[in-house]
Amino acid sequence: MSRMNEPVAWLNGALVPVAEARLHVFDLGIVGGVSVAEMLRTFRHQLFRVEEHLERLQQSLILTGLRPKLNAEEIASRLDEVAEHNTALIAAEDDLGAIVFVTAGLNPTYVGRDAAQSAGCSVGIHTFPLPYRQWAAKYDEGVALAVPEVRAIPTDVVDPRIKSRSRIHWHLADQAAKQLEPGAMAILTDHQGQLTETAASNLIAVIDGELVSPPVGSVLEGVSLGVVSELAQQNGRPLQRRAITPQEFATADEAFLSSTPSCLLPVTRFQGQPLGTGQPGPMYRQLLSAWNQLVGLDIRAQMQRP
């Protein structure tokens, strides 16, 4: 590849300019949504919690039966190569999101079973500049959540430990949430009526002075949720994992969402009403400050930089 001053991606054995990275139209990631993925981010140009993310990717691969030709060490090496190249092209104060995905490969119905088996799984690695403006105002204004009629996929249908790219139910849920309140994000309930997660975030609430999040096994275990748990433990406020009803959540003192790109965002509205004081709360500010110290960066200031 000659144009090394461009962002690159690694796709099915080749390092190519991002603008030239193409997935086959017959790929089952497109045809059937059979794909798992991990999203990481950098802080000060260094990938964060790589081991945890790639361990979760391996878990998704095992649970889905996807067997890429690259092993875990080779994926980690290619990820480092892509991230090192692409961070060299951005400003010192900027950071990147990074994606690793694996699909089931070519559809045997279209290309024949032998050709599909020979090609194997598709593996892609790429980065993108973090879209700061998408989250900048939310650190102060907070996020609105709404519970749509769309329910979480039952855990006996799809194991929540799988980080899947099959997202149609989330698309429908977020559309429905915005009908309930413009700009709201969907927070789904399970079929027992307990809160679970959003399309891209884990939920944490402060209820009666206790820091709580939905039970292990009911949601995707976020790497960022693990960070919150560590920081809370260090501050003498261990994170409890238990069921939370919408009715109980509505009475929470404060709440926030953890995710890889934005790290921690306050929830200030729920079901069209203010949550707590309707402003980011003290536990949110304490945990975000601790996260800043962990990564050596003011996350809110970075996101709000002009």
KANOR-V773883 format. One record per residue. PSI is psi in radians with two decimals (NA if undefined). NEAR is the number of other C-alpha atoms within 12 Angstrom. D_CENTER is the distance of its C-alpha to the mean C-alpha in Angstrom with 1 decimal. Layout:
PSI_NEAR_D_CENTER, PSI_NEAR_D_CENTER
This chain:
2.27_15_30.8, -0.54_10_32.8, 1.24_14_30.5, -0.01_17_28.8, 0.16_16_28.5, 2.71_23_25.7, 2.50_33_22.0, 2.81_36_21.8, 2.68_38_19.7, 2.13_40_20.5, 2.02_31_21.1, 0.86_30_23.2, -0.02_21_25.3, 2.46_22_25.8, 2.08_31_24.6, 2.75_27_25.0, 2.45_25_24.5, -0.70_27_21.2, -0.30_17_23.6, 0.03_18_25.2, 2.16_22_22.3, 2.33_23_23.0, 2.39_27_21.8, 2.45_24_24.8, -0.37_15_25.3, -0.02_26_26.2, 2.40_30_23.0, -0.29_30_21.7, -0.53_30_18.1, -0.82_23_19.9, -0.71_21_22.7, 0.06_22_21.0, 0.43_23_17.2, 1.54_31_17.5, 2.47_37_14.6, 2.76_40_11.9, 2.84_38_9.4, 2.45_44_7.4, 2.23_39_5.9, 3.04_43_8.1, 2.84_37_10.1, 2.66_38_13.7, 2.14_35_15.8, 0.70_26_19.4, 0.15_31_18.7, 2.27_28_17.8, 2.45_33_14.7, 2.30_31_13.2, 0.82_27_13.0, -0.79_31_13.6, -0.77_21_15.4, -0.73_25_12.9, -0.76_33_10.3, -0.49_34_13.2, -0.70_26_14.7, -0.63_31_11.8, -0.77_41_12.2, -0.64_32_15.9, -0.76_27_15.5, -0.71_33_13.9, -0.74_34_16.8, -0.79_19_19.3, -0.43_20_18.4, -0.16_25_18.6, 0.23_18_21.6, 2.32_32_20.2, 1.47_27_22.3, 2.74_32_21.7, -0.41_23_24.7, 2.42_25_22.8, 3.12_19_22.5, -0.71_25_19.8, -0.68_16_22.0, -0.67_18_22.5, -0.76_34_18.8, -0.69_31_18.4, -0.77_20_21.5, -0.65_30_20.4, -0.79_42_17.1, -0.72_31_19.3, -0.81_25_21.8, -0.80_37_19.5, -0.72_39_17.9, -0.77_26_21.4, -0.82_29_22.9, -0.54_38_20.5, -0.44_35_20.3, -0.24_23_24.1, -0.04_23_24.1, 2.88_23_22.4, 2.70_13_23.9, -0.55_16_24.0, -0.02_26_22.2, 2.85_31_19.3, 2.94_35_16.1, 2.63_38_13.8, 2.60_35_10.4, 2.38_44_10.9, 2.34_39_10.1, 2.20_42_11.9, 2.66_43_12.7, 2.25_45_15.6, 3.00_42_17.6, 0.01_36_20.7, -2.81_40_22.9, 2.52_34_25.8, 2.05_30_27.0, -0.42_22_30.3, -0.57_17_31.8, -0.59_17_31.8, -0.10_19_32.7, 2.58_14_34.3, -0.69_15_33.2, -0.78_14_34.7, -0.68_17_33.0, -0.76_22_29.6, -0.64_21_30.1, -0.72_17_31.4, -0.68_26_28.4, -2.94_26_25.9, 2.62_35_22.1, 2.40_39_20.6, 2.25_45_18.4, 2.56_39_16.9, 2.21_43_15.5, 2.97_43_15.1, 2.97_41_14.1, 2.61_31_14.2, 2.32_28_15.4, 2.22_31_12.9, 1.40_21_14.2, -0.71_26_15.5, -0.44_18_17.4, -0.52_16_14.6, -0.22_27_14.0, -0.91_27_17.4, -0.41_22_19.4, -0.37_29_16.9, -0.45_33_17.5, -0.67_24_21.1, -0.48_21_21.1, -3.14_33_18.2, 2.49_42_16.2, 2.33_37_18.0, 2.56_44_16.9, 2.55_39_19.0, 1.92_40_19.5, 3.08_33_20.4, -0.41_23_22.6, 2.26_26_19.9, 2.83_29_19.1, 2.57_36_16.3, 2.23_29_17.2, 2.51_21_19.6, -0.32_20_18.7, 0.00_13_21.9, -0.93_10_20.9, 2.16_20_17.4, 2.16_24_16.4, -0.17_28_13.2, -0.22_29_12.7, 2.13_34_12.1, 1.63_38_8.7, 2.67_38_10.6, 0.13_29_10.7, 1.76_23_13.5, 0.24_24_12.4, -0.63_17_15.8, -0.55_23_15.9, -0.65_29_13.0, -0.81_21_15.0, -0.70_22_18.0, -0.77_31_16.6, -0.60_32_15.5, -0.77_25_18.9, -0.66_26_20.7, -0.66_31_19.1, -0.35_23_20.4, -0.53_21_23.7, -0.66_23_23.9, 2.11_23_23.0, 2.29_19_22.4, -0.10_22_19.1, 2.64_30_17.7, 2.58_38_14.3, 2.33_42_14.7, 2.06_48_14.4, 2.60_42_15.7, 2.71_32_18.5, -3.05_31_19.4, 0.02_18_23.0, 0.04_18_24.5, 0.19_24_23.3, 2.55_28_20.9, 2.57_37_17.7, -1.52_43_14.4, 3.03_44_11.0, -3.11_41_9.7, -0.48_35_8.0, 0.16_36_4.6, 2.64_37_6.2, 2.64_43_8.8, 2.34_52_12.3, 2.42_47_15.0, 2.71_45_18.6, 1.93_36_21.9, 2.09_27_24.5, 0.70_14_28.1, -0.01_18_27.2, 2.35_22_24.8, 2.07_34_21.1, 2.69_37_19.5, 2.69_41_16.3, 2.75_36_16.5, 2.61_25_18.0, 2.36_24_16.8, -0.19_23_16.9, -0.24_35_16.0, 2.89_37_12.2, 2.26_38_9.5, 1.77_38_10.1, 2.45_42_7.3, -0.68_34_8.5, -0.58_37_8.5, -0.65_37_10.4, -0.66_29_12.7, -0.80_31_13.4, -0.77_43_14.3, -0.75_30_16.5, -0.83_21_18.2, -0.67_27_18.9, -0.73_29_20.2, -0.73_17_22.4, -0.49_17_23.8, 0.23_18_24.7, 0.37_15_26.5, 1.30_20_24.1, 2.50_22_22.6, 2.17_31_19.7, 2.44_26_21.1, 1.94_26_19.3, 2.94_24_21.2, 2.49_29_21.5, 2.13_33_21.2, 2.74_27_23.1, -0.64_28_22.6, -0.74_18_26.1, -0.73_24_25.4, -0.63_40_22.2, -0.39_31_24.3, 0.11_26_26.6, 2.59_32_24.0, -0.67_32_25.1, 2.94_39_21.7, 2.84_45_18.0, 2.91_52_14.7, 2.38_43_10.9, 2.37_37_8.7, 2.85_33_5.4, -0.92_37_5.3, -0.76_38_7.3, -0.18_42_9.5, -1.22_46_9.6, 2.15_42_11.8, 2.41_45_13.2, 2.55_48_16.3, 2.11_47_17.0, -0.15_38_20.6, 2.52_37_21.4, 2.21_37_21.2, 0.70_30_23.1, 0.10_24_24.9, 2.68_21_26.1, 2.48_27_25.5, 2.24_34_23.6, -2.21_28_25.6, -0.10_22_27.3, 0.16_26_25.0, 2.78_27_24.1, 2.36_35_21.6, 3.04_28_23.1, -0.63_20_24.4, -0.68_32_22.0, -0.85_34_19.1, -0.66_25_21.2, -0.79_23_22.1, -0.67_39_18.7, -0.67_35_17.5, -0.72_25_20.8, -0.65_27_20.3, -0.73_33_17.0, -0.79_25_19.0, -0.65_15_21.6, -0.72_22_19.4, -0.05_22_18.2, 0.66_18_21.4, 2.43_24_20.1, 1.74_25_20.3, -0.82_36_16.7, -0.79_27_18.1, -0.66_22_21.0, -0.78_28_19.0, -0.50_30_17.0, 0.10_22_20.4, 2.35_16_22.4, NA_12_24.6
